[in-house]
Amino acid sequence: MKSMKFSSLLALAAFGLFTISADAQVKEDFVPSTKNQPGQQYPMVNSQGYARFRVNAPQAESVSVSLGLGGKGGTKLVKGEDGVWTGTTEGPMDEGFHYYHLTVDGGVLNDPGANNFYGSTRWESGIEIPAKDQDFYALKNVPHGNVQQVLFFSKSTNTVRRAFVYTPPFYGKTNTKYPVLYLQHGWGEDETAWSTQGHANLIMDNLLADGKIKPFIIVMTYGMTNEAKFGQINSFNYKTFETVLVDELIPYIDANFNTIADKNHRAMAGLSMGGMETKNITLSRPETFGYYGLLSGGVYAPKDIKDKNQVKGIFMSCGSKENPDGIKKATEDMKQAGFNAVSYISPDTAHEFLTWRRSLYQMAPLLFK
């Protein structure tokens, strides 16, 4: 993936994507975003996907939100006589989760009404534009798995590192052993991303409750991606993380959890830059993973894999506003070469978490067959 193209995707993701209709009438059915802090009414979203903001800053000279159009500053807010700034995006946002922040007189701040999420190498405010298909990651009255933090020592980096581990409902009630998916975040994010922004645990819980998958463990750890500077992503050296993941974290997980500790019951997948890591590590360590997944994170080509028996399944996906033709062609090339490859294109989304939530939902039933 070319650096310029990859960087532009990240920039679009950071500022949000939406379509504008000059004749659109904004419906006044706004409700608080589900990502708001307790008791906070703003930001709000409406049924069309518009977002509305309210900031109390009576001494400020200018306030804007990085979400939406309105020039380089995003959505520009207007000051009222009471010193409160308000504004609505010029068009509906893509459905799903978006990072954003405020710019007040040139200073970058988080919105006090919204919860914070680690993205863009900092804690950013978050907003959720309700998706029509949000039921698959909704919190429901079904058996729930557990997401726990684990700390493991990395000899290669001489640090204690952190991972989050999803174990399925009823894990530990018997001596059952489970396959494991190692699931990576993207640039600017960390090991919290998949279980907060991504709702990976809820997606798994709902798939299991519907009988669409067999249970497996998910491990999420920091991929060291933020050591790469924005615009220089392709210069990132994945080898240090490869050692941490394959030689240190995987043995720790196999020693401390009920895993089926072999290649055919181990998968690796990642979104965006985590996909780049996934591709490099799966090709570098073919003895370790049996299933590969790239979510808006590039493609595999037949020439990449010399032995068809190296991999049991390949999943490649992206949003329809990214590079769907490239994903489809790469998948068809892999199929014609005799590989078990599947593609998925998320409708009406770009380089954003709804694309990746949907991708996990589509990929999970294909693993460990």
Contacts in CASP RR format, 6 or more apart in sequence:
PFRMAT RR
TARGET T0000
AUTHOR 0000-0000-0000
METHOD contacts of the structure
MODEL  1
MKSMKFSSLLALAAFGLFTISADAQVKEDFVPSTKNQPGQQYPMVNSQGY
ARFRVNAPQAESVSVSLGLGGKGGTKLVKGEDGVWTGTTEGPMDEGFHYY
HLTVDGGVLNDPGANNFYGSTRWESGIEIPAKDQDFYALKNVPHGNVQQV
LFFSKSTNTVRRAFVYTPPFYGKTNTKYPVLYLQHGWGEDETAWSTQGHA
NLIMDNLLADGKIKPFIIVMTYGMTNEAKFGQINSFNYKTFETVLVDELI
PYIDANFNTIADKNHRAMAGLSMGGMETKNITLSRPETFGYYGLLSGGVY
APKDIKDKNQVKGIFMSCGSKENPDGIKKATEDMKQAGFNAVSYISPDTA
HEFLTWRRSLYQMAPLLFK
1 234 0 8 1.000
1 276 0 8 1.000
1 297 0 8 1.000
1 298 0 8 1.000
2 234 0 8 1.000
3 231 0 8 1.000
3 232 0 8 1.000
3 233 0 8 1.000
3 234 0 8 1.000
6 231 0 8 1.000
6 233 0 8 1.000
6 234 0 8 1.000
6 272 0 8 1.000
6 273 0 8 1.000
7 230 0 8 1.000
7 231 0 8 1.000
7 233 0 8 1.000
9 272 0 8 1.000
9 296 0 8 1.000
9 322 0 8 1.000
9 350 0 8 1.000
9 351 0 8 1.000
10 187 0 8 1.000
10 230 0 8 1.000
10 233 0 8 1.000
10 272 0 8 1.000
10 351 0 8 1.000
12 350 0 8 1.000
12 351 0 8 1.000
13 99 0 8 1.000
13 350 0 8 1.000
13 351 0 8 1.000
13 352 0 8 1.000
14 66 0 8 1.000
14 99 0 8 1.000
14 120 0 8 1.000
15 66 0 8 1.000
15 67 0 8 1.000
15 68 0 8 1.000
15 74 0 8 1.000
16 67 0 8 1.000
16 68 0 8 1.000
16 93 0 8 1.000
16 94 0 8 1.000
16 98 0 8 1.000
16 100 0 8 1.000
16 350 0 8 1.000
16 352 0 8 1.000
17 93 0 8 1.000
17 94 0 8 1.000
17 321 0 8 1.000
17 350 0 8 1.000
17 352 0 8 1.000
18 49 0 8 1.000
18 68 0 8 1.000
18 69 0 8 1.000
18 89 0 8 1.000
18 91 0 8 1.000
18 92 0 8 1.000
18 93 0 8 1.000
18 94 0 8 1.000
19 91 0 8 1.000
19 92 0 8 1.000
20 69 0 8 1.000
20 90 0 8 1.000
20 91 0 8 1.000
21 91 0 8 1.000
24 48 0 8 1.000
24 91 0 8 1.000
24 92 0 8 1.000
26 46 0 8 1.000
26 48 0 8 1.000
26 50 0 8 1.000
26 88 0 8 1.000
27 46 0 8 1.000
27 47 0 8 1.000
27 48 0 8 1.000
28 46 0 8 1.000
29 46 0 8 1.000
29 47 0 8 1.000
30 44 0 8 1.000
30 45 0 8 1.000
30 46 0 8 1.000
30 50 0 8 1.000
30 52 0 8 1.000
31 44 0 8 1.000
31 45 0 8 1.000
31 46 0 8 1.000
32 39 0 8 1.000
32 40 0 8 1.000
32 41 0 8 1.000
32 42 0 8 1.000
32 43 0 8 1.000
32 44 0 8 1.000
33 43 0 8 1.000
33 44 0 8 1.000
33 45 0 8 1.000
33 51 0 8 1.000
33 114 0 8 1.000
33 126 0 8 1.000
33 127 0 8 1.000
33 128 0 8 1.000
34 128 0 8 1.000
34 130 0 8 1.000
35 97 0 8 1.000
35 114 0 8 1.000
35 115 0 8 1.000
35 117 0 8 1.000
35 126 0 8 1.000
35 127 0 8 1.000
35 128 0 8 1.000
36 42 0 8 1.000
36 43 0 8 1.000
36 113 0 8 1.000
36 114 0 8 1.000
36 115 0 8 1.000
37 112 0 8 1.000
37 113 0 8 1.000
37 114 0 8 1.000
37 115 0 8 1.000
40 112 0 8 1.000
40 113 0 8 1.000
40 114 0 8 1.000
41 54 0 8 1.000
42 52 0 8 1.000
42 53 0 8 1.000
42 54 0 8 1.000
42 55 0 8 1.000
42 111 0 8 1.000
42 113 0 8 1.000
43 51 0 8 1.000
43 52 0 8 1.000
43 53 0 8 1.000
43 54 0 8 1.000
43 111 0 8 1.000
43 113 0 8 1.000
43 114 0 8 1.000
43 127 0 8 1.000
44 51 0 8 1.000
44 52 0 8 1.000
45 51 0 8 1.000
45 52 0 8 1.000
45 93 0 8 1.000
45 127 0 8 1.000
45 128 0 8 1.000
45 129 0 8 1.000
45 130 0 8 1.000
46 52 0 8 1.000
47 130 0 8 1.000
48 92 0 8 1.000
49 91 0 8 1.000
49 92 0 8 1.000
49 93 0 8 1.000
49 95 0 8 1.000
49 129 0 8 1.000
49 130 0 8 1.000
50 88 0 8 1.000
50 89 0 8 1.000
50 91 0 8 1.000
50 92 0 8 1.000
50 93 0 8 1.000
51 67 0 8 1.000
51 68 0 8 1.000
51 75 0 8 1.000
51 88 0 8 1.000
51 89 0 8 1.000
51 93 0 8 1.000
51 127 0 8 1.000
51 129 0 8 1.000
52 86 0 8 1.000
52 87 0 8 1.000
52 88 0 8 1.000
52 89 0 8 1.000
53 65 0 8 1.000
53 75 0 8 1.000
53 77 0 8 1.000
53 85 0 8 1.000
53 86 0 8 1.000
53 87 0 8 1.000
53 88 0 8 1.000
53 111 0 8 1.000
54 84 0 8 1.000
54 85 0 8 1.000
54 86 0 8 1.000
54 87 0 8 1.000
55 63 0 8 1.000
55 77 0 8 1.000
55 84 0 8 1.000
55 85 0 8 1.000
55 86 0 8 1.000
55 102 0 8 1.000
55 104 0 8 1.000
55 111 0 8 1.000
56 83 0 8 1.000
56 84 0 8 1.000
56 85 0 8 1.000
57 63 0 8 1.000
57 83 0 8 1.000
57 84 0 8 1.000
57 85 0 8 1.000
57 104 0 8 1.000
58 82 0 8 1.000
58 83 0 8 1.000
58 84 0 8 1.000
60 79 0 8 1.000
60 85 0 8 1.000
60 104 0 8 1.000
60 105 0 8 1.000
61 105 0 8 1.000
62 76 0 8 1.000
62 103 0 8 1.000
62 104 0 8 1.000
62 105 0 8 1.000
62 106 0 8 1.000
63 76 0 8 1.000
63 77 0 8 1.000
63 79 0 8 1.000
63 85 0 8 1.000
63 102 0 8 1.000
63 103 0 8 1.000
63 104 0 8 1.000
63 105 0 8 1.000
64 70 0 8 1.000
64 73 0 8 1.000
64 74 0 8 1.000
64 75 0 8 1.000
64 76 0 8 1.000
64 77 0 8 1.000
64 102 0 8 1.000
64 103 0 8 1.000
65 74 0 8 1.000
65 75 0 8 1.000
65 77 0 8 1.000
65 87 0 8 1.000
65 100 0 8 1.000
65 101 0 8 1.000
65 102 0 8 1.000
65 103 0 8 1.000
65 111 0 8 1.000
66 73 0 8 1.000
66 74 0 8 1.000
66 99 0 8 1.000
66 100 0 8 1.000
66 101 0 8 1.000
66 102 0 8 1.000
66 103 0 8 1.000
67 74 0 8 1.000
67 75 0 8 1.000
67 89 0 8 1.000
67 93 0 8 1.000
67 98 0 8 1.000
67 100 0 8 1.000
67 127 0 8 1.000
68 74 0 8 1.000
68 75 0 8 1.000
68 89 0 8 1.000
68 90 0 8 1.000
68 91 0 8 1.000
68 93 0 8 1.000
69 75 0 8 1.000
69 89 0 8 1.000
69 90 0 8 1.000
69 91 0 8 1.000
70 76 0 8 1.000
70 90 0 8 1.000
73 103 0 8 1.000
75 87 0 8 1.000
75 88 0 8 1.000
75 89 0 8 1.000
75 90 0 8 1.000
76 87 0 8 1.000
77 85 0 8 1.000
77 86 0 8 1.000
77 87 0 8 1.000
78 85 0 8 1.000
78 86 0 8 1.000
78 87 0 8 1.000
79 85 0 8 1.000
80 86 0 8 1.000
92 129 0 8 1.000
93 129 0 8 1.000
94 129 0 8 1.000
94 321 0 8 1.000
94 348 0 8 1.000
94 349 0 8 1.000
94 350 0 8 1.000
94 352 0 8 1.000
94 354 0 8 1.000
95 129 0 8 1.000
95 130 0 8 1.000
95 131 0 8 1.000
95 132 0 8 1.000
95 348 0 8 1.000
95 349 0 8 1.000
95 354 0 8 1.000
96 128 0 8 1.000
96 129 0 8 1.000
96 130 0 8 1.000
96 131 0 8 1.000
96 134 0 8 1.000
96 349 0 8 1.000
96 352 0 8 1.000
96 353 0 8 1.000
96 354 0 8 1.000
97 117 0 8 1.000
97 126 0 8 1.000
97 127 0 8 1.000
97 128 0 8 1.000
97 129 0 8 1.000
97 197 0 8 1.000
97 198 0 8 1.000
97 352 0 8 1.000
97 353 0 8 1.000
97 354 0 8 1.000
98 126 0 8 1.000
98 127 0 8 1.000
98 128 0 8 1.000
98 129 0 8 1.000
98 352 0 8 1.000
99 117 0 8 1.000
99 119 0 8 1.000
99 120 0 8 1.000
99 124 0 8 1.000
99 125 0 8 1.000
99 126 0 8 1.000
100 111 0 8 1.000
100 114 0 8 1.000
100 124 0 8 1.000
100 125 0 8 1.000
100 126 0 8 1.000
100 127 0 8 1.000
101 108 0 8 1.000
101 109 0 8 1.000
101 110 0 8 1.000
101 111 0 8 1.000
101 124 0 8 1.000
101 125 0 8 1.000
102 108 0 8 1.000
102 109 0 8 1.000
102 110 0 8 1.000
102 111 0 8 1.000
102 125 0 8 1.000
103 109 0 8 1.000
110 116 0 8 1.000
110 123 0 8 1.000
110 124 0 8 1.000
110 125 0 8 1.000
111 125 0 8 1.000
111 126 0 8 1.000
113 125 0 8 1.000
114 125 0 8 1.000
114 126 0 8 1.000
114 127 0 8 1.000
115 125 0 8 1.000
115 126 0 8 1.000
116 123 0 8 1.000
116 124 0 8 1.000
116 125 0 8 1.000
116 126 0 8 1.000
117 123 0 8 1.000
117 124 0 8 1.000
117 125 0 8 1.000
117 126 0 8 1.000
117 192 0 8 1.000
117 193 0 8 1.000
117 196 0 8 1.000
117 197 0 8 1.000
118 124 0 8 1.000
118 188 0 8 1.000
118 189 0 8 1.000
118 190 0 8 1.000
118 192 0 8 1.000
118 193 0 8 1.000
119 188 0 8 1.000
119 189 0 8 1.000
119 190 0 8 1.000
119 193 0 8 1.000
120 188 0 8 1.000
121 188 0 8 1.000
121 226 0 8 1.000
131 354 0 8 1.000
133 358 0 8 1.000
135 206 0 8 1.000
136 203 0 8 1.000
136 206 0 8 1.000
136 207 0 8 1.000
136 357 0 8 1.000
136 358 0 8 1.000
136 361 0 8 1.000
137 198 0 8 1.000
137 199 0 8 1.000
137 202 0 8 1.000
137 203 0 8 1.000
137 206 0 8 1.000
137 357 0 8 1.000
137 361 0 8 1.000
138 202 0 8 1.000
138 206 0 8 1.000
139 202 0 8 1.000
140 202 0 8 1.000
140 205 0 8 1.000
140 206 0 8 1.000
140 209 0 8 1.000
142 205 0 8 1.000
142 206 0 8 1.000
142 208 0 8 1.000
142 209 0 8 1.000
143 169 0 8 1.000
143 170 0 8 1.000
143 205 0 8 1.000
143 208 0 8 1.000
143 209 0 8 1.000
144 169 0 8 1.000
144 201 0 8 1.000
144 205 0 8 1.000
145 166 0 8 1.000
145 167 0 8 1.000
145 168 0 8 1.000
145 169 0 8 1.000
145 171 0 8 1.000
145 201 0 8 1.000
145 204 0 8 1.000
145 205 0 8 1.000
146 166 0 8 1.000
146 167 0 8 1.000
146 171 0 8 1.000
147 164 0 8 1.000
147 165 0 8 1.000
147 166 0 8 1.000
147 195 0 8 1.000
147 201 0 8 1.000
148 164 0 8 1.000
148 165 0 8 1.000
148 167 0 8 1.000
149 162 0 8 1.000
149 163 0 8 1.000
149 164 0 8 1.000
149 165 0 8 1.000
150 162 0 8 1.000
150 163 0 8 1.000
150 164 0 8 1.000
150 165 0 8 1.000
150 252 0 8 1.000
150 256 0 8 1.000
151 160 0 8 1.000
151 161 0 8 1.000
151 162 0 8 1.000
152 160 0 8 1.000
152 161 0 8 1.000
152 162 0 8 1.000
152 163 0 8 1.000
152 248 0 8 1.000
152 249 0 8 1.000
152 252 0 8 1.000
153 159 0 8 1.000
153 160 0 8 1.000
153 161 0 8 1.000
153 248 0 8 1.000
154 160 0 8 1.000
154 161 0 8 1.000
154 244 0 8 1.000
154 248 0 8 1.000
154 249 0 8 1.000
155 248 0 8 1.000
156 240 0 8 1.000
156 243 0 8 1.000
156 244 0 8 1.000
156 247 0 8 1.000
156 248 0 8 1.000
157 240 0 8 1.000
157 244 0 8 1.000
161 221 0 8 1.000
161 222 0 8 1.000
161 244 0 8 1.000
161 248 0 8 1.000
161 249 0 8 1.000
162 191 0 8 1.000
162 221 0 8 1.000
162 222 0 8 1.000
163 191 0 8 1.000
163 219 0 8 1.000
163 220 0 8 1.000
163 221 0 8 1.000
163 222 0 8 1.000
163 249 0 8 1.000
163 253 0 8 1.000
164 191 0 8 1.000
164 192 0 8 1.000
164 194 0 8 1.000
164 195 0 8 1.000
164 219 0 8 1.000
164 220 0 8 1.000
164 221 0 8 1.000
165 217 0 8 1.000
165 218 0 8 1.000
165 219 0 8 1.000
165 220 0 8 1.000
165 253 0 8 1.000
165 257 0 8 1.000
166 195 0 8 1.000
166 200 0 8 1.000
166 201 0 8 1.000
166 204 0 8 1.000
166 217 0 8 1.000
166 218 0 8 1.000
166 219 0 8 1.000
166 220 0 8 1.000
167 178 0 8 1.000
167 217 0 8 1.000
167 257 0 8 1.000
168 178 0 8 1.000
168 204 0 8 1.000
168 205 0 8 1.000
168 208 0 8 1.000
168 215 0 8 1.000
168 216 0 8 1.000
168 217 0 8 1.000
169 205 0 8 1.000
169 208 0 8 1.000
169 215 0 8 1.000
170 215 0 8 1.000
171 178 0 8 1.000
171 215 0 8 1.000
171 217 0 8 1.000
171 258 0 8 1.000
172 258 0 8 1.000
175 258 0 8 1.000
176 258 0 8 1.000
177 258 0 8 1.000
177 259 0 8 1.000
177 260 0 8 1.000
178 215 0 8 1.000
178 216 0 8 1.000
178 217 0 8 1.000
178 257 0 8 1.000
178 258 0 8 1.000
178 259 0 8 1.000
178 260 0 8 1.000
178 265 0 8 1.000
179 216 0 8 1.000
179 217 0 8 1.000
179 259 0 8 1.000
179 260 0 8 1.000
179 265 0 8 1.000
179 266 0 8 1.000
179 267 0 8 1.000
179 367 0 8 1.000
179 368 0 8 1.000
180 216 0 8 1.000
180 217 0 8 1.000
180 218 0 8 1.000
180 219 0 8 1.000
180 253 0 8 1.000
180 257 0 8 1.000
180 259 0 8 1.000
180 260 0 8 1.000
180 265 0 8 1.000
180 266 0 8 1.000
180 267 0 8 1.000
181 216 0 8 1.000
181 217 0 8 1.000
181 218 0 8 1.000
181 219 0 8 1.000
181 266 0 8 1.000
181 267 0 8 1.000
181 268 0 8 1.000
181 269 0 8 1.000
181 291 0 8 1.000
181 364 0 8 1.000
181 367 0 8 1.000
182 218 0 8 1.000
182 219 0 8 1.000
182 220 0 8 1.000
182 221 0 8 1.000
182 245 0 8 1.000
182 249 0 8 1.000
182 250 0 8 1.000
182 266 0 8 1.000
182 267 0 8 1.000
182 268 0 8 1.000
182 269 0 8 1.000
182 289 0 8 1.000
183 194 0 8 1.000
183 200 0 8 1.000
183 218 0 8 1.000
183 219 0 8 1.000
183 220 0 8 1.000
183 268 0 8 1.000
183 269 0 8 1.000
183 270 0 8 1.000
183 360 0 8 1.000
184 220 0 8 1.000
184 221 0 8 1.000
184 223 0 8 1.000
184 268 0 8 1.000
184 269 0 8 1.000
184 270 0 8 1.000
184 271 0 8 1.000
184 274 0 8 1.000
184 275 0 8 1.000
184 277 0 8 1.000
184 278 0 8 1.000
185 191 0 8 1.000
185 193 0 8 1.000
185 194 0 8 1.000
185 220 0 8 1.000
185 222 0 8 1.000
185 223 0 8 1.000
185 225 0 8 1.000
185 270 0 8 1.000
185 271 0 8 1.000
185 274 0 8 1.000
186 193 0 8 1.000
186 225 0 8 1.000
186 270 0 8 1.000
186 271 0 8 1.000
186 272 0 8 1.000
186 273 0 8 1.000
186 274 0 8 1.000
186 275 0 8 1.000
187 225 0 8 1.000
187 226 0 8 1.000
187 228 0 8 1.000
187 230 0 8 1.000
187 233 0 8 1.000
187 272 0 8 1.000
187 273 0 8 1.000
187 274 0 8 1.000
188 225 0 8 1.000
188 226 0 8 1.000
189 197 0 8 1.000
189 225 0 8 1.000
190 222 0 8 1.000
190 226 0 8 1.000
191 220 0 8 1.000
191 221 0 8 1.000
191 222 0 8 1.000
191 223 0 8 1.000
193 220 0 8 1.000
194 200 0 8 1.000
194 218 0 8 1.000
194 220 0 8 1.000
195 201 0 8 1.000
195 220 0 8 1.000
197 353 0 8 1.000
198 353 0 8 1.000
198 356 0 8 1.000
198 357 0 8 1.000
198 360 0 8 1.000
199 357 0 8 1.000
200 218 0 8 1.000
200 220 0 8 1.000
200 360 0 8 1.000
201 218 0 8 1.000
203 357 0 8 1.000
203 360 0 8 1.000
203 361 0 8 1.000
203 364 0 8 1.000
204 213 0 8 1.000
204 218 0 8 1.000
204 364 0 8 1.000
207 213 0 8 1.000
207 361 0 8 1.000
207 364 0 8 1.000
207 365 0 8 1.000
208 215 0 8 1.000
212 364 0 8 1.000
212 365 0 8 1.000
213 364 0 8 1.000
213 365 0 8 1.000
213 367 0 8 1.000
214 368 0 8 1.000
216 367 0 8 1.000
216 368 0 8 1.000
217 253 0 8 1.000
217 257 0 8 1.000
217 259 0 8 1.000
219 249 0 8 1.000
219 253 0 8 1.000
221 244 0 8 1.000
221 245 0 8 1.000
221 249 0 8 1.000
223 241 0 8 1.000
223 244 0 8 1.000
223 245 0 8 1.000
223 274 0 8 1.000
223 277 0 8 1.000
224 240 0 8 1.000
224 241 0 8 1.000
224 244 0 8 1.000
225 236 0 8 1.000
225 273 0 8 1.000
225 274 0 8 1.000
225 277 0 8 1.000
227 236 0 8 1.000
228 235 0 8 1.000
228 236 0 8 1.000
228 273 0 8 1.000
233 273 0 8 1.000
233 276 0 8 1.000
236 273 0 8 1.000
236 276 0 8 1.000
238 276 0 8 1.000
238 277 0 8 1.000
238 280 0 8 1.000
238 281 0 8 1.000
241 277 0 8 1.000
241 281 0 8 1.000
242 277 0 8 1.000
242 280 0 8 1.000
242 281 0 8 1.000
242 284 0 8 1.000
242 285 0 8 1.000
245 281 0 8 1.000
246 281 0 8 1.000
246 285 0 8 1.000
246 288 0 8 1.000
250 266 0 8 1.000
250 288 0 8 1.000
253 259 0 8 1.000
254 261 0 8 1.000
259 265 0 8 1.000
263 287 0 8 1.000
263 288 0 8 1.000
263 289 0 8 1.000
263 290 0 8 1.000
264 290 0 8 1.000
264 312 0 8 1.000
264 368 0 8 1.000
265 368 0 8 1.000
266 288 0 8 1.000
266 289 0 8 1.000
266 290 0 8 1.000
266 291 0 8 1.000
267 289 0 8 1.000
267 290 0 8 1.000
267 291 0 8 1.000
267 292 0 8 1.000
267 293 0 8 1.000
267 367 0 8 1.000
267 368 0 8 1.000
268 278 0 8 1.000
268 281 0 8 1.000
268 282 0 8 1.000
268 288 0 8 1.000
268 289 0 8 1.000
268 291 0 8 1.000
268 292 0 8 1.000
268 293 0 8 1.000
269 275 0 8 1.000
269 278 0 8 1.000
269 291 0 8 1.000
269 292 0 8 1.000
269 293 0 8 1.000
269 294 0 8 1.000
269 295 0 8 1.000
269 315 0 8 1.000
269 360 0 8 1.000
269 363 0 8 1.000
270 277 0 8 1.000
270 278 0 8 1.000
270 293 0 8 1.000
270 294 0 8 1.000
270 295 0 8 1.000
270 297 0 8 1.000
271 295 0 8 1.000
271 296 0 8 1.000
271 297 0 8 1.000
271 356 0 8 1.000
271 359 0 8 1.000
272 295 0 8 1.000
272 296 0 8 1.000
272 297 0 8 1.000
272 351 0 8 1.000
273 297 0 8 1.000
274 297 0 8 1.000
275 293 0 8 1.000
275 294 0 8 1.000
275 295 0 8 1.000
275 296 0 8 1.000
275 297 0 8 1.000
275 298 0 8 1.000
276 297 0 8 1.000
276 298 0 8 1.000
278 292 0 8 1.000
278 293 0 8 1.000
278 294 0 8 1.000
278 297 0 8 1.000
279 292 0 8 1.000
279 294 0 8 1.000
279 297 0 8 1.000
279 298 0 8 1.000
279 300 0 8 1.000
279 304 0 8 1.000
281 288 0 8 1.000
281 289 0 8 1.000
282 288 0 8 1.000
282 289 0 8 1.000
282 290 0 8 1.000
282 292 0 8 1.000
282 311 0 8 1.000
283 304 0 8 1.000
283 305 0 8 1.000
286 305 0 8 1.000
286 307 0 8 1.000
286 310 0 8 1.000
286 311 0 8 1.000
289 311 0 8 1.000
290 310 0 8 1.000
290 311 0 8 1.000
290 312 0 8 1.000
290 313 0 8 1.000
291 311 0 8 1.000
291 312 0 8 1.000
291 313 0 8 1.000
291 314 0 8 1.000
291 315 0 8 1.000
291 366 0 8 1.000
291 367 0 8 1.000
291 368 0 8 1.000
292 300 0 8 1.000
292 311 0 8 1.000
292 313 0 8 1.000
292 314 0 8 1.000
292 315 0 8 1.000
293 314 0 8 1.000
293 315 0 8 1.000
293 316 0 8 1.000
293 363 0 8 1.000
294 300 0 8 1.000
294 315 0 8 1.000
294 316 0 8 1.000
294 317 0 8 1.000
295 317 0 8 1.000
295 318 0 8 1.000
295 355 0 8 1.000
295 356 0 8 1.000
295 359 0 8 1.000
295 360 0 8 1.000
295 363 0 8 1.000
296 317 0 8 1.000
296 318 0 8 1.000
296 319 0 8 1.000
296 322 0 8 1.000
296 351 0 8 1.000
296 355 0 8 1.000
296 356 0 8 1.000
296 359 0 8 1.000
297 318 0 8 1.000
298 316 0 8 1.000
298 330 0 8 1.000
299 316 0 8 1.000
299 326 0 8 1.000
299 327 0 8 1.000
299 330 0 8 1.000
299 331 0 8 1.000
300 314 0 8 1.000
300 316 0 8 1.000
300 330 0 8 1.000
300 334 0 8 1.000
300 339 0 8 1.000
300 341 0 8 1.000
301 330 0 8 1.000
301 333 0 8 1.000
301 334 0 8 1.000
302 333 0 8 1.000
302 334 0 8 1.000
302 336 0 8 1.000
302 337 0 8 1.000
302 339 0 8 1.000
305 311 0 8 1.000
305 339 0 8 1.000
308 337 0 8 1.000
308 338 0 8 1.000
308 339 0 8 1.000
311 339 0 8 1.000
311 340 0 8 1.000
312 340 0 8 1.000
312 369 0 8 1.000
313 339 0 8 1.000
313 340 0 8 1.000
313 341 0 8 1.000
313 342 0 8 1.000
313 366 0 8 1.000
314 331 0 8 1.000
314 334 0 8 1.000
314 339 0 8 1.000
314 340 0 8 1.000
314 341 0 8 1.000
314 342 0 8 1.000
315 341 0 8 1.000
315 342 0 8 1.000
315 343 0 8 1.000
315 344 0 8 1.000
315 359 0 8 1.000
315 362 0 8 1.000
315 363 0 8 1.000
315 366 0 8 1.000
316 327 0 8 1.000
316 330 0 8 1.000
316 331 0 8 1.000
316 341 0 8 1.000
316 342 0 8 1.000
316 343 0 8 1.000
316 344 0 8 1.000
317 327 0 8 1.000
317 343 0 8 1.000
317 344 0 8 1.000
317 345 0 8 1.000
317 346 0 8 1.000
317 355 0 8 1.000
317 358 0 8 1.000
317 359 0 8 1.000
317 362 0 8 1.000
317 363 0 8 1.000
318 324 0 8 1.000
318 327 0 8 1.000
318 345 0 8 1.000
318 346 0 8 1.000
318 351 0 8 1.000
318 355 0 8 1.000
319 345 0 8 1.000
319 346 0 8 1.000
319 347 0 8 1.000
319 349 0 8 1.000
319 350 0 8 1.000
319 351 0 8 1.000
319 355 0 8 1.000
320 345 0 8 1.000
320 346 0 8 1.000
320 347 0 8 1.000
320 348 0 8 1.000
320 349 0 8 1.000
321 348 0 8 1.000
321 349 0 8 1.000
321 350 0 8 1.000
322 350 0 8 1.000
322 351 0 8 1.000
322 355 0 8 1.000
324 345 0 8 1.000
327 343 0 8 1.000
327 345 0 8 1.000
328 343 0 8 1.000
328 345 0 8 1.000
330 341 0 8 1.000
330 343 0 8 1.000
331 341 0 8 1.000
331 342 0 8 1.000
331 343 0 8 1.000
334 341 0 8 1.000
335 341 0 8 1.000
342 363 0 8 1.000
342 366 0 8 1.000
344 358 0 8 1.000
344 359 0 8 1.000
344 362 0 8 1.000
344 363 0 8 1.000
346 354 0 8 1.000
346 355 0 8 1.000
346 358 0 8 1.000
346 359 0 8 1.000
349 355 0 8 1.000
349 358 0 8 1.000
END
